[in-house]
Amino acid sequence: MAKKTIAEIDVAGKKVLMRVDFNVPLDDAQNITDDRRIRSALPSIKSVLDRGGSLVLMSHLGRPDGEPIAKFSLKPAAQRLEELLEIPVAFSIDTVGKDAEEKVGKLKPGQVVVLENVRFAPEEEIPEEDPEPSAEQRAAKTAYGEKLAAFGDIYCNDAFGTCHRPHASMYTVPSVMREKPKVVGFLVKKEIKYLSEAIASPTRPFVVILGGAKVSDKIDVIENLLDNCDKILIGGAMAYTFSLAKGGKVGQSLVEEDKVDLAKELMKRGGDKLVLPVDTHCGDEFKNPDCNKLVVNAGEIPDDYEGFDIGPRTAEMFAEIAKGAGTIIWNGPMGVFEVPPFDAGTKAVAQAIADSDAVSIIGGGDSAAAIQQLGFADQVSHVSTGGGASLEMLEGKNFQAVDVLDEA
């Protein structure tokens, strides 16, 4: 999956149409509460500007579903980028309309314009395959992509968080740019390098730690990695479905009863590779730190209690395995980490990963939030910026939005 990067292209005097991920969280007053995604795009942005290119930046924010909704405007992101770059950043009030055309047309080397939210256009999210789009939808998506493509001499994808989505700005635009250079930015290059290389040629022992709520969310990851990894550690609420499959008592815990047979199959296939919790920290009221609490053996949760975290013996066991690993991929917290004391299992795993000498990859989403919140982000090899994208890469899926780009 090695792709040509923006560093390999002469951008002097050229307009680079760059898809970034400025999908940042905003408070009710439209203030950005976490600008990490904007900061993550800075190396690619600065590379173009420092070498005499100009930039047309496009991104999505939230789920406006094809409607121009003010609270999903990218203007706050453009303003924050201006502060970080310390140069003027123009903002277009539309995506492919008159204002965008005028601002892009006036761009000079070293200048930047941010287009309004690409998801304000209903054509952006028209699917490629499922469900199959109508001829009219496909034509509309192509027309939208061609209007965006006209803004750039070079296309650069630096939005890993949406690389698994063949949206117009991700897939159609580079598809219609034909012979023009179509490359990845530094962020996407780094994501592909860590995630694909970790799976293809891991330093052993190769340990995968999976948490989160549902077995169904991680089935494909388990099935794709089970033959390649040395251990898969199962935490989070998904562990209770496995516990139920073993005939255990799970009380009020979140389970997927329709996945019990699948859990049995995975345990049989995985054998000693699949490591399940041996104890559970449970409580009698969700997200209440003052609720009644118990630590019980796995599969022995009382009827009125719910499992909220792996127990201390499991945390110690998981930590020991992690400390001895050569490669670790972690996707999904071990419990309700937002509510102490049910953050203990996630803390123990995060600490062990940080203390290990392993190549450690944190697979986005809640895992990334946890590692940041706990202060260990600088002690791991890579924190992915894309929860859904990293998960699909771990599942072994191809990304159309990446496949269409130029090979290295």
PyMOL commands that set and color helices and strands:
alter all, ss='L'
color gray80, all
select helices_A, chain A and resi 6-8+36-50+70-72+75-85+98-105+118-120+122-125+135-149+160-162+168-176+186-200+215-225+238-245+257-273+312-323+344-355+365-373+377-379+387-394+400-403
alter helices_A, ss='H'
color red, helices_A
select strands_A, chain A and resi 15-19+54-58+89-91+112-114+154-157+182-184+206-210+231-234+249-250+274-275+279-283+293-297+300-301+306-310+327-331+359-362+382-383
alter strands_A, ss='S'
color yellow, strands_A
deselect
rebuild
show_as cartoon
